[in-house]
Amino acid sequence: MDPYSLKRDNRKKFFDKEKLKRKHATPSDRKYRVLNKAENPQEEELKPELQPNDYRYHEDITMAHATEDFSTQEVNRKLKQILKDRKDSIGEPKEEPITKRNLESMDVDKLNSLLGRAAPQKRQVTQPDEKHNERLEIKDNTAKPIVQSHVPEDLEDDQDFLDGIL
């Protein structure tokens, strides 16, 4: 046998002997045991029971303190409420949770605002109307009043084009 198992066996034998002695004690042994307990109750009270160092590896801390009302759900609820209050005090708007149904029902403007994008300019796509183009050409043949502008000469052509579109 190795030394560890010998030591364990010897301790077990010793504790078994002590247990038998207490179980089959003589009246005088019982008397002295009661007297010793009466003399030293203060020492036992002052002496706290120490836990072994490895207790934390074998027990769940939340289960060890079962007498306390410790609910993770309640703690989470309180923390969420504190965060909501903090956001409200900062001034951030309250946002509803986004669901798939909400996304499907949103139009393009709402989706862009949700993504934080600037709304694009609305464009009207129309088919070119030949009659409309002819009318513009007729109007273009008439004399235009000459307006002095501060636009550079190289951009005047672009300005004329844009004016023609309007």
Number of C-alpha atoms within 10 A of each C-alpha: 6 6 8 8 10 11 12 11 12 11 12 12 12 12 12 12 12 12 12 11 12 13 9 11 13 10 9 9 13 13 11 11 13 11 11 11 12 10 9 10 10 10 10 10 9 8 8 8 8 6 8 7 7 8 10 11 8 7 10 10 11 12 10 10 10 9 8 9 8 12 10 10 9 11 11 11 12 12 12 12 12 12 12 14 12 12 13 12 10 9 9 10 9 9 6 6 6 9 8 7 8 9 12 9 10 12 9 11 13 14 15 14 11 12 9 9 11 9 12 9 6 6 6 6 6 6 6 8 8 9 9 9 11 11 10 13 12 9 12 11 8 8 7 8 6 6 6 6 8 7 9 8 10 8 10 13 11 11 13 11 11 10 9 12 8 6
